[in-house]
Amino acid sequence: MKKYGALLAGAALVLVTACDEQAVQSMGSTAAAELNCVAKTNEVVGVSGSSVSDVTKLEDGYSVLMKVPEAEQPWVCETDLAGNANKVFYLGEG
């Protein structure tokens, strides 16, 4: 009987894990976009401490509005659907 109990518990764990993975995958792209954009923006601008102000899901990825230390206007980071940063640009002049 213990063998079947362990088997059922294992099956239940697999089902719960599959549900958790789906939830993480759906949230994962946004989280990946945020993390990748912070790193890419810091790299492009040459600073540390950039932060995410807003995230907008687009048809082909995400547009992440970035707050950069000492910048008067925000920066924008664009990603693909997986959250890989492709482009970073400044919304102000200069």
Secondary structure by P-SEA (a helix, b strand, c coil): caaaaaaaaaaaaaaaaaaaaaaaaaaaaaaaaaaaaaaaaaaaacccccccccccccccbbbbbbbbccccbbbbbbbccccccccccccccc
